[in-house]
Structure formats: C-alpha cells, structure tokens
Amino acid sequence: MDAWRRAVEHIASRSSGGPLPAGVRITVHFQPDRAVRGVRVIERIAASGRYLPQFATGISNGGMTAHPGGDRWRWESRMFGGAYDDDEPEARPVYGAVEHRGRPTGGAIRFGSCWLELARSAWPRVTLCWPDSVFEPDAFGTPERAGELLARADASAHDLLDDYVEAQLHGGLEVRRDAAMLVLDPAFRGTSVADAASGLGVPVSWHAGRVLDVDRVEELEAYRGVDVLALAAELAIDGRLDARILGEAAPGRDPQAIKRVWHLIARFGRSAAD
C-alpha cells in the first residue's frame, strides 16, 4: 500500500463525527514570488504542474524543520503512524487549512498571500487536525469525519493568524487535477506573477488584498517585536506595504524576518479596496 494511503487510513481510524459543512473550502497558501534555486514558486508550479511539499522545496512560510530528524519530520511520523518515515521527500503531504468562516483571505493567510483552493475530488486524500501540527495535536479528522474540529477552532483563544484547522493533502498536489482555482493578491495584477499564473491551467481569481500602514507603531511592535517593525518601516513605500512590495525586497534578506513582516501585513493589513 502507498505511504499516503496508509497515512490517510491512520488518521481516518482516529476520526469521528460528521462531514465538513457545505460551503467550506480547503486552501493551500504560498508566496508566489519567492525564489527556489533562482526560480520563483509560481513559475516552478507552472512548469511542473505540481505544488511540492517543504521536504522537497526547502522553503516554507512556517518553520524550517522539514528534514530527517527535524521537528516537521517528527510531527509527521507521530501524526501519520510512521507512514512517511522511509519515503521520498516529494511523496510527503502538502499543508493547507480549512476556511469555514467566510473570510476573504482564505484559511490561513499567515502562510502566503495567494492560495490554491482544492477541488472536491481531492478531498478523499485530505486529513485534518486541530490545532496546527506544530502544537502536536490530539484531535484529528477527515472531510467526511470532521468531528468537533471546527467547533474547537471557533472556541479557541488563538490569534487570528493561528485559529485555523490544519489540512494535509496526501498523494501529491497536481494543479490541473486537484485545484479548483488559484486566488491571487491584487498587488500582483499586471505583473509577471499574474502572467505565470495564467499558465497553470486552472481559473484565476483575486481576493481583496492586504495593505499595511506601518504607522500603527505600538500595536505592530508588540506583535512581532521592534526589529520586525523597523524592517517593515524600512521596506515600506510611502508608509505602505503589500505582498508585491515585500516580495521585491525579499532577495538577500533573512527569510525568517521577511516572514514575520508578512505576518504584520496579514494580521493588521486592511483591504486593498479600502
């Protein structure tokens, strides 16, 4: 049996309850303009037709522990009953989130300004957990056996960037097969990112966007620290930051610092339409 089938069966055996309600989406977020070995993520996806896991790409908008013996490796071994312990990096799951609240920014915008919305045909290969796997969760589900995962997320005191039910897609993410659409931040309108996105072979939509005004000093400093706020102020153009401005400034800078600046945009940014 394939490793991904063993992983899904392992989670299903620990799940209970009814299916996810109608209208729910599962979104896989990413930053389309980040480079992997000199090639931007959106261009790599367009060329290969696939969205790869962190174990294969070596980049992430979360933690950087996807290597043998690292925290991500250990979490996956625990959650999936060791199914992937001896498998190839590309065979591992990709991560997304359940969007059940009607938020225009997808399920987990902290992980990227843009996202692929999974087609319903891919849902049989999806597993769920609450909270995020970084917290070593004890509540698991599938789209057909979601149990109390959504209720637990809604009742939590987690920050707005952390209150999602995590989703894992097993068996690969082939864009034409598994994605219903690609949703882009409007900061990328008229750019080469939008041009590359048109080659993915799925409908392209636009969300409302996030724009950060960096003058909210006390609130922003308390959230990710004075150094991150100082970097945000340095990178801002006319006191404003969005996904495109941040991406253009990212090369040559500490990716973890850039990630935290994105958290400010995602958490405190206003709609670009405002």
C-alpha angles and dihedrals in degrees: 000000000000116000092241092055090051090050094050092046090049092055093042090055089057095046134089142167133057133314129283110277124257115277096034118135131199112214131191109204129205143155104250097200100052114112127236110195090335097314121101119240095243091051092048091051091048092049097046100029088225139102107216131208123251090254088067101036101039092218131100143166087219130044123336100227102109099127135096108295093009124125094261090050090050094047092051092047090053097044098043101039094251092298094141100035094109099026131110119270093246091055094065123101127269120228133237140143141244114252107201102143101071093249113165091217097065129243102308114007091173086080097054148334093246134043148190113232110217119238116237089244088068095052096090086067094051126102127187139207141179125244112017114286090249086074093053095243127216098198119079138173150154129229088265095043105036096146115178096333096115093044091051091050092049092049095048127106092223120137115264090256092054105039098094130113105242119234129198122199113207129197096040135294110254105181101217091044102039109027125080092192147337116241117202134193110249089234085082097056111129093011134116088257089065090046091053091045090059088064096060093088096234131097115278120218134175130228125207095269132223125257122182123209103206096207093088088096106164096042094046095044092053092052103056105358139263095284093056092047090050090053091048091052091048093052097042121107113218088347094304136107132190137164095275096048091049093047093051090052095046103084111099095012130105104278091211091056091047089050091055092049087054088054088059091052093045095046103037104020120115127226111282087228093062 
